[in-house]
Amino acid sequence: MEKQYLSAPLPFVGQKRMFAKEYMKVLGMVKDAKVFVDLFGGSGLLSHITKRQRPDATVVYNDFDNYRRRIENIPRTNAMIDRLRDILASVPRLKIVPKPIRERVLGMMAEEEAQTGFVDYITLSTSLLFSMKYATTLEEMRRHTMYNRVRRSGYNADGYLDGIVVESCDYRELFEKYRDRDDVVFLVDPPYLSTEVGTYSIHWKLSDYLDVLKVLTGHRYVYFTSNKSQIIELCDWIGKNNWIGNPFIGATRKEFNASMNYSSHYTDIMLHNIA
């Protein structure tokens, strides 16, 4: 019997492991659906669970973040973790890695990247950085304090994406491909508004988050958000005040670039319509 994962086999910010069992209940409510399209596939966990629960259905996983490349390189990542154990052998667990040893770790990463062209910095971050901190490049890793949090075992993703149709494109392109089918369910898990998305491959504005809502109208879907985004409250307000339209139509816009410090920048905006 094929293994069912209830969490992603490699670290991924925003994976839906806490929803896994509840999501399985939802799948039981749409037995007539023949296609499930995971528009923001992320770690692929929703696609994996869907295929395990509904092997008869077509499951389309939009791997925009190239998670599958990380899976394909698990043997190489495990080998690097083995080397990390040797390099950090003298560092007590959960303690800061001293500078000379830290330089050896960075040197190992630089060497691996030069030789192979790939290092899974996100996965290695869980063995070297404080909880919930991630680096995606060598330069980002250099900026962090390192701790000995190295895993005691390697990773495994055997069979994780078996039977799944993998795409890698803008979610709108994939939506257009399947939107006219009456047997489709869209899985909609965009990066959350007002939430850190530093490990994702996309950079969104508010309008991008709102555009996703077009997918929901007239289609069956499973949609994920959080209370930090307040997107549900926004939609509720719009529903109650849909007569207002866009109050900024015809207004003049002026912008001023400002900064709080060397690493924090923002744009002040003034809009006026006084004619």
C-alpha positions as CSV (number, residue, x, y, z in Angstrom):
1,M,0.0,0.0,0.0
2,E,1.3,3.4,-1.0
3,K,2.4,5.7,1.9
4,Q,0.2,8.7,2.6
5,Y,2.1,11.8,3.8
6,L,0.3,14.0,6.3
7,S,3.0,16.7,6.1
8,A,5.4,17.7,3.3
9,P,8.6,15.6,3.1
10,L,10.8,18.7,2.9
11,P,10.3,22.0,4.8
12,F,8.0,24.5,3.2
13,V,6.5,27.6,4.7
14,G,2.7,27.5,4.6
15,Q,2.2,23.8,3.9
16,K,-1.3,22.6,5.0
17,R,-0.4,19.8,7.4
18,M,-2.7,21.1,10.1
19,F,-5.6,20.8,7.7
20,A,-4.7,17.4,6.4
21,K,-7.4,15.3,8.2
22,E,-10.1,18.0,7.7
23,Y,-9.2,18.3,4.0
24,M,-9.7,14.5,3.6
25,K,-13.3,14.9,4.9
26,V,-13.9,17.6,2.3
27,L,-12.7,15.3,-0.4
28,G,-15.4,12.8,0.7
29,M,-18.0,15.4,-0.1
30,V,-17.1,15.8,-3.8
31,K,-17.1,12.3,-5.0
32,D,-18.5,13.3,-8.4
33,A,-15.5,15.5,-9.1
34,K,-13.0,14.0,-11.6
35,V,-10.4,16.7,-11.7
36,F,-8.7,18.6,-8.8
37,V,-6.4,21.6,-9.8
38,D,-4.0,22.8,-7.1
39,L,-3.5,26.3,-8.5
40,F,-0.9,27.3,-5.8
41,G,0.7,23.9,-5.3
42,G,3.5,24.9,-2.9
43,S,4.8,21.8,-1.3
44,G,2.3,19.6,-3.2
45,L,0.8,18.3,0.1
46,L,-2.8,19.0,-1.0
47,S,-2.2,17.3,-4.4
48,H,-0.6,14.3,-2.7
49,I,-3.4,13.8,-0.3
50,T,-6.0,14.3,-3.0
51,K,-4.4,11.6,-5.2
52,R,-4.1,9.2,-2.3
53,Q,-7.7,9.7,-1.3
54,R,-9.0,9.9,-4.9
55,P,-6.8,7.7,-7.1
56,D,-9.5,7.7,-9.7
57,A,-9.3,11.5,-10.2
58,T,-6.9,13.6,-12.2
59,V,-4.8,15.7,-9.8
60,V,-3.0,18.7,-11.3
61,Y,-0.2,20.2,-9.1
62,N,1.1,23.7,-10.1
63,D,4.6,23.5,-8.9
64,F,5.5,27.2,-9.4
65,D,8.1,27.1,-6.6
66,N,9.9,24.1,-8.2
67,Y,9.5,22.0,-5.1
68,R,10.0,18.9,-7.2
69,R,13.6,19.9,-7.9
70,R,14.2,19.9,-4.1
71,I,12.7,16.4,-4.0
72,E,14.8,15.2,-6.8
73,N,17.9,16.4,-5.0
74,I,17.1,14.8,-1.6
75,P,20.1,12.3,-1.9
76,R,22.4,15.3,-2.4
77,T,20.8,17.2,0.5
78,N,21.1,14.2,2.8
79,A,24.8,13.9,1.9
80,M,25.3,17.5,2.9
81,I,23.5,16.9,6.2
82,D,25.8,14.0,6.9
83,R,28.7,16.3,6.3
84,L,27.1,18.9,8.6
85,R,27.0,16.3,11.4
86,D,30.8,15.8,11.1
87,I,31.6,19.5,10.9
88,L,29.4,20.3,13.9
89,A,30.4,17.3,16.0
90,S,32.2,19.6,18.5
91,V,29.3,22.1,18.9
92,P,26.7,21.3,21.6
93,R,23.2,20.8,20.2
94,L,21.2,24.1,19.9
95,K,24.3,26.2,20.6
96,I,25.7,28.9,18.4
97,V,28.2,27.7,15.8
98,P,31.5,29.4,16.4
99,K,32.9,31.5,13.5
100,P,35.7,29.1,12.4
101,I,33.2,26.2,12.1
102,R,30.6,28.5,10.6
103,E,33.1,29.3,7.8
104,R,33.6,25.6,7.2
105,V,29.9,25.2,6.8
106,L,29.6,28.1,4.4
107,G,32.6,26.8,2.5
108,M,31.0,23.4,2.1
109,M,27.8,25.1,0.7
110,A,29.8,27.3,-1.7
111,E,31.7,24.2,-2.9
112,E,28.6,22.2,-3.5
113,E,26.9,25.0,-5.4
114,A,29.9,25.5,-7.6
115,Q,30.2,21.8,-8.4
116,T,26.5,20.9,-8.8
117,G,24.7,24.2,-9.3
118,F,22.1,23.4,-6.6
119,V,21.9,23.6,-2.8
120,D,18.6,23.3,-1.0
121,Y,19.2,26.2,1.4
122,I,15.6,26.0,2.7
123,T,16.0,22.5,3.9
124,L,19.5,23.1,5.3
125,S,18.1,26.1,7.2
126,T,16.1,23.8,9.5
127,S,19.5,22.2,10.6
128,L,21.3,25.5,11.0
129,L,19.0,28.4,11.7
130,F,16.7,29.3,14.5
131,S,13.1,28.0,14.2
132,M,11.1,29.4,11.3
133,K,14.1,31.3,9.8
134,Y,15.0,30.3,6.3
135,A,17.6,31.2,3.8
136,T,17.2,30.7,0.0
137,T,20.7,31.7,-1.1
138,L,24.3,31.4,0.2
139,E,24.4,35.2,0.8
140,E,21.2,35.0,2.9
141,M,22.8,32.1,4.9
142,R,25.8,34.3,5.6
143,R,23.7,36.9,7.2
144,H,22.2,34.6,9.8
145,T,23.6,33.3,13.1
146,M,23.9,29.6,12.9
147,Y,23.0,27.0,15.6
148,N,23.6,23.3,15.7
149,R,20.1,22.0,15.0
150,V,21.3,19.4,12.5
151,R,18.9,16.5,11.8
152,R,19.7,13.1,13.2
153,S,18.3,11.4,10.0
154,G,17.9,12.2,6.4
155,Y,14.8,13.0,4.3
156,N,12.7,10.7,2.2
157,A,9.9,11.5,-0.4
158,D,9.5,8.1,-2.0
159,G,6.3,8.1,-4.1
160,Y,5.2,11.5,-3.0
161,L,4.2,12.8,-6.4
162,D,3.3,9.5,-8.0
163,G,0.3,9.7,-10.4
164,I,0.1,13.5,-10.2
165,V,0.1,15.8,-13.2
166,V,2.8,18.4,-12.6
167,E,2.6,21.9,-14.2
168,S,4.6,25.0,-13.6
169,C,2.9,28.2,-14.8
170,D,1.0,31.3,-13.7
171,Y,-2.2,30.1,-11.8
172,R,-4.3,32.1,-14.2
173,E,-3.1,30.1,-17.2
174,L,-3.9,26.9,-15.4
175,F,-7.3,28.2,-14.3
176,E,-8.2,29.1,-17.9
177,K,-7.3,25.6,-19.0
178,Y,-9.8,23.9,-16.7
179,R,-12.4,26.6,-15.9
180,D,-15.1,25.4,-18.3
181,R,-15.2,21.8,-16.8
182,D,-18.2,21.1,-14.5
183,D,-16.3,18.2,-12.9
184,V,-13.4,20.2,-11.5
185,V,-12.6,21.4,-8.0
186,F,-10.0,24.2,-7.6
187,L,-7.6,24.1,-4.7
188,V,-6.8,27.7,-3.9
189,D,-4.0,28.3,-1.4
190,P,-2.3,31.6,-2.4
191,P,0.4,33.2,-0.2
192,Y,-1.4,34.9,2.6
193,L,-1.9,38.6,2.6
194,S,0.0,40.4,5.3
195,T,2.1,37.3,5.9
196,E,5.9,36.7,5.3
197,V,6.3,35.1,1.9
198,G,10.1,35.3,1.6
199,T,10.6,31.7,0.5
200,Y,8.0,31.9,-2.3
201,S,9.0,32.6,-5.9
202,I,6.4,35.4,-6.4
203,H,5.9,38.9,-5.1
204,W,2.4,40.1,-4.8
205,K,0.5,43.4,-4.4
206,L,-3.0,43.7,-2.8
207,S,-4.6,43.6,-6.3
208,D,-2.9,40.2,-6.9
209,Y,-4.5,38.7,-3.8
210,L,-7.9,40.1,-4.8
211,D,-7.6,38.8,-8.4
212,V,-7.5,35.3,-6.9
213,L,-11.1,35.7,-5.8
214,K,-12.2,35.7,-9.4
215,V,-11.4,32.0,-9.5
216,L,-14.0,31.3,-6.8
217,T,-17.0,32.7,-8.5
218,G,-19.1,30.1,-10.2
219,H,-16.7,27.2,-9.4
220,R,-16.3,24.6,-6.8
221,Y,-13.2,25.3,-4.7
222,V,-11.3,24.7,-1.5
223,Y,-9.9,28.1,-0.4
224,F,-7.3,28.8,2.3
225,T,-6.6,32.1,4.0
226,S,-5.8,33.4,7.6
227,N,-7.2,35.9,9.9
228,K,-4.0,38.0,9.4
229,S,-5.0,38.7,5.8
230,Q,-8.5,40.0,6.7
231,I,-9.6,39.0,3.2
232,I,-12.9,37.6,4.4
233,E,-13.7,40.8,6.3
234,L,-12.8,42.8,3.2
235,C,-15.1,40.7,1.0
236,D,-17.9,40.9,3.6
237,W,-17.6,44.8,3.6
238,I,-17.6,44.9,-0.2
239,G,-20.7,42.7,-0.3
240,K,-22.5,45.1,2.1
241,N,-21.3,48.3,0.3
242,N,-21.1,47.3,-3.3
243,W,-22.7,50.6,-4.4
244,I,-19.5,52.5,-3.5
245,G,-17.4,51.5,-6.5
246,N,-13.9,52.9,-6.7
247,P,-13.7,56.2,-4.8
248,F,-10.3,57.0,-6.3
249,I,-11.4,57.1,-9.9
250,G,-10.3,60.5,-11.2
251,A,-8.0,61.2,-8.3
252,T,-4.4,62.5,-8.7
253,R,-1.7,60.3,-7.2
254,K,1.6,61.4,-5.9
255,E,4.3,59.1,-4.3
256,F,7.3,59.7,-2.0
257,N,9.9,57.1,-1.4
258,A,11.0,56.9,2.3
259,S,13.1,54.7,4.5
260,M,13.1,53.9,8.2
261,N,16.6,52.4,8.2
262,Y,19.1,50.9,5.7
263,S,16.9,47.8,5.2
264,S,13.4,49.1,5.6
265,H,11.9,51.1,2.8
266,Y,8.3,52.1,1.9
267,T,6.3,54.4,-0.3
268,D,4.0,57.2,1.0
269,I,1.1,57.8,-1.3
270,M,-1.2,60.9,-1.6
271,L,-4.4,60.8,-3.6
272,H,-6.5,63.9,-4.2
273,N,-9.6,64.7,-6.2
274,I,-10.5,68.3,-5.4
275,A,-11.6,69.6,-8.8
